[in-house]
Amino acid sequence: MEDINMKTIEESIAAAMDANEDVAIIPYLPYIFQDFWELGTPPDIVINLIRRNYDNHANLRVLDLGCGKGAVSVKTAAALGCYCYGIDAIAEFIETANEKAIEYGVDSLCRFETGDIRFKIEEIDTFDVIILGATGPVFSNFSTALTALSKHLTDTGIVIIEEAYINDSSTYQHPPYICRKDLLKQYEQAGMQLTDEIQCNYGEIANMNNEMDNISLRCTELKALYPEMSKLFENYIQNQAMENEALKNNLSGSTMVLKRIEQMKLL
């Protein structure tokens, strides 16, 4: 997939992990996030949405793009007995995903692979569920992403996408976040329609402060190990704190189910 506006995979990772595209942080992300298994969309929400949209779960094929440490795939496979294939660009995250699949007894149902999801998508078959959880506009924008993903959906397939957005009535600006109406417009441009969603109130997420404490702790440890790079880790703590404040005070979000518009016309 060629796109002159497409970021490098390193820039995409840094943006998704709230590093303002500072790729220097990438080698340290496994250390910084060693205390977390669940990164991004909560698995329970994904499982709930799949149950709301399908009856025969065991026959489903699920593709988890930007799967992180595999929490969504592993817990979905354990809860629904379906096949899950996860792809992430950070090799250490994939190692953890494989370990967790064994721990949960679903290693026969889960496959994890390191790679750039923007190019891996061109090599794969069709899936019933494609998850793009809290990865941001990794394909340059959501219209481009969904246009690419829709080619790999089964006839009754769905995309589950989590995204934070600015309320339409707000004057707040915080790139790369956009207004909800503009987000939905990009979905429509890709031939996709919002059919189901679970809202997320970031201001009520009790563990955000605890997560911030753990991230700050690990960055402080890295500053002691690599004093010449202290500024990098200080900036990351600051970026994380600013992102959390934006989520809690200025942004809304939801985990959304999208279907092809053509598919909806047949119902």
C-alpha positions, -999 to +999 in steps of 0.1 A: +000+000+000+016+032-012+005+065+004+027+096+004+010+108+036+017+075+054+039+077+084+067+053+090+058+024+112+080+039+139+062+072+137+029+054+139+039+034+170+051+065+187+019+084+179-003+055+191+017+053+223+013+091+229+049+100+222+042+128+196+060+107+170+093+108+189+106+075+176+135+075+200+112+062+227+102+030+209+130+007+221+120+016+257+083+010+254+084-027+265+102-016+297+078+013+303+047-008+298+060-040+316+033-036+343+004-037+318-010-065+298-041-047+285-031-019+261-059+000+243-094-013+240-108-033+270-113-069+261-147-071+278-161-044+256-149-062+224-163-095+237-196-078+245-199-063+210-191-095+193-218-113+213-243-085+204-236-090+167-231-127+163-247-159+176-223-186+164-191-175+181-169-206+177-168-204+139-157-167+139-123-156+126-110-125+144-082-102+132-067-080+159-046-052+143-021-035+165-029-062+191-003-051+216+003-078+241-026-098+229-051-092+258-081-087+234-073-118+213-065-141+242-095-131+263-118-132+232-106-167+222-110-179+258-146-164+262-159-173+227-138-202+215-130-185+182-099-181+162-079-149+167-049-136+147-030-107+162-004-085+145+018-058+162+050-041+153+067-045+187+083-080+189+084-080+227+047-074+229+041-104+206+063-126+228+040-117+258+009-124+237+022-159+229+030-165+266-005-153+276-022-176+250-004-206+266-013-194+301-050-191+292-050-224+273-059-209+240-026-212+221-043-235+196-069-208+189-045-178+188-018-168+163+004-138+169+029-122+145+052-092+144+047-069+115+035-036+100-003-040+099-006-016+069+013-041+047+004-074+064-033-067+057-025-072+020-013-107+026-042-121+046-076-138+039-110-127+050-122-124+086-156-120+103-143-095+128-115-070+123-104-050+154-086-017+152-084-008+188-070+026+199-043+026+172-051+061+159-051+069+121-023+045+114-032+043+077-029+082+074-067+085+081-097+064+089-112+064+055-080+049+040-078+024+068-114+012+064-112+011+027-083-013+030-098-034+058-132-038+042-117-059+014-108-085+041-142-088+057-166-117+051-200-109+036-214-104+071-182-091+086-178-062+111-150-038+120-146-029+157-128+003+161-121+023+193-115+060+190-115+091+211-130+122+195-139+158+201-176+165+207-192+183+177-203+213+198-168+218+213-142+243+201-114+223+217-085+212+194-061+185+201-045+169+169-048+142+158-082+139+173-111+151+152-148+158+158-172+129+159-191+141+128-158+142+108-150+107+121-183+094+109-178+111+076-145+093+071-163+060+078-190+068+052-163+077+027-150+042+031-184+027+025-189+019+062-217+027+086-218+028+124-243+002+136-235-003+173-212+012+200-204+013+236-195+047+250-165+053+271-164+080+298-127+086+302-133+108+332-147+078+351-118+054+344-105+049+379-072+032+370-059+060+348-040+076+377-026+043+387-014+037+352+002+071+351+020+063+384+034+031+369+045+048+337+062+076+357+080+050+379+094+031+349+105+063+331+122+074+363+140+041+364+151+046+328+164+080+336+187+065+363+199+038+338+204+063+309+209+097+324+221+111+290+185+104+278+167+119+307+149+145+286+134+118+264+118+101+294+107+133+310+090+143+278+072+110+277+059+114+312+047+149+303+030+136+271+012+108+289+000+132+316-013+157+290-030+129+271-047+116+302-060+151+311-073+156+275-091+122+277-107+129+311-117+165+305-120+173+268-125+142+247-153+116+244-149+082+229-165+048+221-159+014+208-178+012+175-191-016+153-190-007+116-206-026+087-205-020+050-233+003+038-240-022+010-244-049+035-269-029+056-291-023+025-295-061+022-309-064+057 
